[in-house]
Amino acid sequence: MFTIIKLESKKILGEIVACKVVEGFFILLSAAALVKFISTPSGKFLLAAFGFFAGRFLLSSTAEKFFARLSVNVQTSFRQKIHVQLFEQEVSSGELLTLIFDTLQSLDEFFLKVAPQIVSAIILLPIFLICAALVDLLTAAILLVTLPIAPLLLWLIGKATAEKNSRAWAQLQKLNGDFRELLSAITTLKMFGRIDAGAKKIRAASEKSSAATLDVLKLAFVSSFALELITTLSIALVAVTLGLRLVAGGVEFQAALFLLLLAPEFFLPIRKFGVAFHVMISARSSLERLKKFLREEKFFGATEKILMPPEISLVDVSFTYPKKKSPVLRGVNLKFSAGKITALIGESGAGKSTLLKLLAGILKPTTGSIKLTDVETHCALRITHCALLPQAPHLFETTLRKNFTMFDTLADTELKNFLDALNLSTLEINSPQKLSRGQLQRLGVIRALLKDAPIILLDEPTAGLDEATEQKVLELIKKFSPRRTIIIATHRLPVIEFADEVVQIST
């Protein structure tokens, strides 16, 4: 999914660049047509100028739509990564709410308000500067000299804004946490007459958050005013210079008029960027928080894909559920052979399901470590390379086709082969349906096998099935077993006899 998003994002960026390049030439052509109309009044020049202006705004609107699509792609990617990372680390409710809503919202504002101006500056400024140099070198030199003043000023303001923006984010996170805590405990507070105290606490946090946000907005206003002043003075310098040279005969009228029309367009991306500068500062802080939360680590060199089925070892693994005193697993040392089908057996309550969740990365060992082929692994990586079938697979409120494929695409013939193999061909897959426990188990088996994962974890995949159907499930698992390490938690004797190896977990 992430690869698809990246590929689509590259395509969108290419479309944006193409729009901006053409838009730049339309601006130049519209200015040239307007100069021609003023110097030699003619309807065709006026019509051409109007056409180029209309094309310029049409391309600008198209680019904004592309930026909106790019924003959706980036937010989708981050939301999926946050979802995966939730299994890896404990996150407070306030931080989670801020990450999912406020932080990602600031990224959306960045793509809609700041990114268009950055791209415009990168693409349009060189085009305009080269064109100005071809017309008049002195004017191009003035534009080139005055251009760095605005970015330097923004850099100085940005250093002052970063600290205040971090303070505003911290206050907002505290407000979210306090508000969620108040909502969860509102019944208890009402019972003991502490509603007013809770409301007072929220009011105080809200006032601090508002004050911190206002400090950021003050600096944003200052930055906008400073940029407007600098760009206005720069345009005035170009206009005065051209005017004096025009009187002295140092420049032709048409060239001076063209450059005078070009100067405001040259500084326009910078002026717009100043208006959205505080959005950029907020987005930069948001991106740093997201990177810190999603700390991406590599544990297999430069590769992210396991090419061979791994051997899995548990070394002194213990696990205790939060707020529980007794561990479910204590000092477990087990090994699952690479490329084999292993039956995980043990008494009810021995921790087989918990062990599968540890292997899948849904849970993290309290103590001990889990290794893949002598390389210690971590939960964020294992989730990517494991397919887990729980005892009760979830049925989404959508068509059975999407339930089987987990919202991915699959050819009709391939899906039909799966359904025929597990006696599910009578189901209407293009509409939502209720499934029996046995049908739901077989749906989960298909989901797990369809995922291109080197490790497949199955929790009681044949529980409650008759012998004939159980045999069909085992045959399908065997068909997909090459180049996979498969672990099946089970009580069923046919499954134990079917497995290549048997590993027992004791209480």
N, C-alpha and C positions, 0 to 999 in steps of 0.2 A: 504493500500500500504506500509506504514512504517513497519507494522508487518511482511509482506512478505519479505521485504528487510532485516529485523533483523534476521528472521529465516534462510534465505539463507546465510546471513553473518556468522551465527554460524556454518552452515554446511561447508562453505568454510574454516573457521578457523580450524575445525576438520581435514579437508583434508590436510591443511598446516602442522599442528602438526604431522600428520601421516607421511607425506613426509620427514619432518626434522628428525624425530626419525630414520626412516629407512636409511636416508642419513648419519646420524652419525655412525650407525653400518657399513655401507658400507665403510666409511673412515677408521674405525678401521681395518676392514677385509682386505682392500687394503694395508694398512701399514704392517699388519702381513704377508700377502702373499709376499710382496716385501722383507721383512726381510728374510723370508724362502728362497726366490730365491737367495738372495745375499749370505746367509750362505750355502745353498745347491742348487747349480744351477740345475734347472729342468724346462722344458717347461710348465708343468702343473701349477707350482707356478706363472710363468710369465703370463700365460693366465688368471689365477684367479685374479691376481693383475689388469690386464688390464680390465677384466670384472667388477670388483668392482669399478674401476675408472670411467668406462663408465656409470655404474648404478648410481654412485654418481652424475655425471653431468646431467644425464637424470632426476633424482629426483629434482635436483636444478632448472632445467628449468621448470619442472611441477609446482613446488612451486611458481615460478615467475608468471606463468599464473594464478594461484589461487589468488595471490596478486593483479594482474591486475583486475580480476573479483571483488574482494573485494573493490578495489578503485572505480570501476564504481558504485557499490551498495551504497557506502558511499556518493559519489558525487551526485547521483540521489536523495538520501534522503535529503541532504542539499539543493539542488536546489528546491525541492518541498516545503521544509519548508520556504525558502526565498520567494518563490512565494506567499505562504499563508501570510507571515509576511508583505508583501508589502501593504496589505490592512489595516494593523494595525498602521503603522507609516510612516511618511514622510521620504524619503531617497533621498539624493542628487545623481545626475547622476554619479558623480565621485566615490562616495562610492559604488554605485550599480555596476558599471562596475568593480571596483576592487574586490568586493565580488564574483561576478559571474565568472570572468575570472581568475585574478591573485591569489586570495585567494584559490579558489578551485583547481587551477592548482598546487599550492604548496602542497595541500593535496595529489594530485595524485603523485607528486614526492616523498612524504613521503612514500606512500605505495609501490612504485616501487624501491626506493633506501634505505630507512632507515628501514622500517618495516621488510624486510627480514633479515637484520643484527641483529635487536633486537631479533627476534624469534630464529635466529641461536644461538645467545649468550645465551638465556634463556634455550634452549633445548640441544645444543651441548656441552657447557662448563661443565655442571655437568657430562654428559656422559664421556667426555674426562678426567675429573679430577678423577672420580671414577676409570676409567681404569688405569690411571697413578699411582694411589695409590695402586692398586692391583699389579702393576709391581714393583714400587719403591717408597717408602714413601717420601724419601728426595726430589726427583724430583717433586712429587705432592705438597710438602710443598713449594718449590720454586715457582711453578706455582700459588699456592693459595696466597702467599705473594705478588707477583708482580702484580697479577690481579687487585686489587683495585686502583692501582696508576693511570691507564688510566681513569677510570670513575671520579675520584677525579679531575684530570686535566680538563676533559671535563666540569665538573660542574663549575669550576672556570672560564673557558673560556666562558661558556654559560651565566654566569651573566654579563660578559662584552659585550657579543654579543646582548643580549636582547634589551638593550637601542638603540643600533645602528640599529637593525632590525626594531624597531618601528619607528625610524626616517626615514628609507628607505621606509617603507610602507606609512607613511604620505606624503612623497614627491611624491611617485607614485600615490597616490590618488589625490593629487593636480594637477599632470600632466594630469591625465585622465579627471578631471573636467574642467581644462583650455582648453584642446583639444576639448572636446565636446562643450563647450561654443563657441569656435572659429568657429567650423563647423556650429553650429546653427545660428550664426550671420554673416556668411561670406559674404552674400549678402549686408547687411548693411555696413559692414566694407569696402567692395569694393566700395560701393556708395560714402562713405566719405573719401576714400583714406587712410584707416587705416590698410590695410593688413600687411604692414611691421611692424607696432607696435604690431599687434597680433602675428605675426611670432616671433618677438623678445621676447615676453612674453613666448611663448611655448618653445623657445630655452633655455631661462633662467631656466624654470621649468625642462626641460629635463636634463640640466647640473647638477642641484642640485640633481635630482633623481639618475643620474649616479654616482655622487660623493658619495651619501649615500650608494648606492649598492656596490660600490667599497670598502668602509670601512668594510662592512660585509664580502666581499670576502677576504679581507686581513686577518681578524681574522680566517676565514675558512681555509686559507692556513696555518696559524700558528698552528691551531689545528691539521690539517692533519700531518704537519711536526713533531709536538710534539708526536703524537701517534705513528708515524712510528719509531721515535727515541726510545721511551720507549719500544715498543714491540720488536724492533731489539735487544736492550740491554738485555731484558728479555730472549729472545731466545739464545743470546750469553752466558748469565749466565748459562742457562741449559746445553748448549753444552760444555762450559769449565768445569763445574762441572762433567759432565758425562765423559769427556775425561780424567780428572785427576783421577777419581775413576776407570776408565777402566784400566789405566796404573798401578794403585796401586792394582788392582784385587778386588776392592770393588763392582763391578757390572759386570754382564755377557755381552758379546758382543751383543747378540741378543736383550736383554732387553734395552741396551743403544741405539742401532740403532732404535729400535721401538719407544722409547721415543723421540729420536732426530727427527724422522719423524713426531711424534705427536705434538711436540711443536709449529711449524709454524701453524698447523691446529687449535691449541688451541687459538692462538692469531689472527687468520685470521678474524673472525667476528668483533673484535675490530678495526683492521686496516681498514677494509672496512667501518666501522661505522664512523671512523674519516674522511674519504673522503667525506661522505655525512652528516657530522655534521651540516653544515650551512643549509642544507635542513631541518633537524629536528628543528632547531631554528626557521626557517621561518614557518614551519608547525605548531609549537606550538603557535606562534603569530597569525597565521591565525585562528587556532581553538579558541583561546580566543576572536578574533574579531567576529567570527561566533556566539559563545555563547552569546556575548554581544548583537549582533544584534537580535538573535532569543530568547532573554530572555524568557525562558520557565517558566510559572507560573501555579500553580494549584489553582483552585477556588472552587473545589468540593471535598475537602479532598484528598484522595488517588486515587479516581476513575476518569477516563477520559471519561467514557461512561454514558450518561443519560439513566437510565433504564426505567423511566416512562415519559410520555409526560408532559412537564412543562407548568405551567401558565406563561404568559408573561405580564409584566407590564412596561409601559413607564411613567417615572416620570419627568415632566417638561422638556421634550426633545425638543431641538431646533437644527436646522441644517441650515447652510449657505454654499453654494458651494464656493470653493476657487475663489478669485478675484471677488466675487459678494457681493453686499452690502445688498440686501434684503434677509432675511431668507426664505427658502422654508417652514420650519416648525418652529412654535414659541410656546413654552410652552405646548407641547402636553402631555396630561395625558390620557392614554388608558389602557385597560386590555383585554387580550385574554385568555379565559378559557382553562384549560388543557384538552386535549383529545377531543376537539370540533372542528367542521368545522365552521369557522367564515368568514362572508363576510365583507370585508373592502370596504365601499362605500364613495363617496364624489364626488364633482364636478371635472371636468377636470382641472388639474393644482393644485389640493389641496395638492398634495405631496404623493399620495398613493405609487407610484413606489419608491420614495425616502425612504419612511418609510419601505418598504420591504427590500431595500438595507441596511438600518440601522439594521434591525433585523437579516439579514444574515451576518452582519459584514463587508460588502464591504465598507460601509461608517461608520464613527465614529461620534457620536453626538457632536455638537459644545458645547452644555451645556446639563445638565440633565443626566439621567442614564436609562439603560434598565436592568430589573431584570427578572430572571427565578425563579419562585416559591420562591420569597423573597430573592434570592441570587443574588447579583449584578454580571453581566457577563461582559466579555470583548470580543473584536472582534475575537481574535485568536481562542478562544474556540467556539464561535458561528459558525464560518465557518465550523468547523468539524461536527457540529450537525444540520446543516440546509441544505435543498435542495431548491434552488431558481430557479423558471422558469421565466425568463424575458419576456417582450413582444415580443422580436425578438430573439429567440434562435439561437445560432451560428451553422452553418453547416460546419463541417470540410471537407477538401478535402481528403476524404477516403471513404471506403465502408459505406453503411447505417447501417450495423450491428454494426460497431465500433462507428458510430454516436449515435445509440440508447443506446448502453451499455457504452458509454464514455470510450472505449478502455479496458473495463473489460470483463470477460468471462460470458456467459449466455447460458443455455441449449437451443437448438433449439425449443423444445416444449414450453418452458416458453416464449420465444420471440414471437413465433407464436400465443400464447394465447393473448399477448398484441396487436399484429397487428390485429388479428381478432376482438378483442373487440373494436378497434377504426377505423375499415374499412380501414386498411392499408395493408391488406394481398396481394394486387396486386403488391406491390413494390418489386423490385429486390434488396434484402438487401445485397447481396454479391458483389455489384459494386457501384461506386459513381453515384449519381443521383441528379438532380435538384428537389426541392420540392416546392409546392405551399405554400402560407402563412398558409393556414389551416392545411396542412400536417406537416409543420414545427412546428406549435403550438402543434399538437398532439405528435410529436417527443419529444418536450420539456416536455410534461406531463409524458411520459414514462420514460424519464431520471430522473425526479424528484422523481417519485414513486419507481424507481429501487434503488435509494440511500437509504441505511439503516439509515435514519435520523428521529429523533423524532419530528422535526419541518419541515413542508413543506410549502413553500411560493410560491404562484402562482399568477402571474400578468396577468390578462385578459386571462385566458387559453382557453376561448371559443369565444373570439372575432372573428367575421367573419365566424363562423361556422353556418350551418343550424341547425334547431331545433333537427332533429333526431341525427345528429352527436354530438351536444352539450349534448344531453341526455346520449349518450354512454360515453362521457368523464366524466360526473358527476357520472354515475354509477360506473365507474372504480375508481374514487376518493373515493367514498363511500366504495368500497370494501377494499381499503387500509387505511381507516380512523382509525380503531381501534388502540389504543396505539400511536396515533399521534396527535399533535396539528397542524391543517391546517388553514392557512389564505389565503383567495382568494380576491385579489383586483379586483373589477368588476363593470360594469355598467348594466349588464344583469339581468333582472328581474327573469328569471328561476334560475339563480345561487343564487340570494338573497333568493328566496323561498326555495331553496335546502339546504341552510346553517342552522346550528343549532342556530347560533347567528349572529347578525348584529351589526357592529361597524362603526360609521360614523366619518369621519375626516373632519373638516371644515377649510376653508381658513382663 
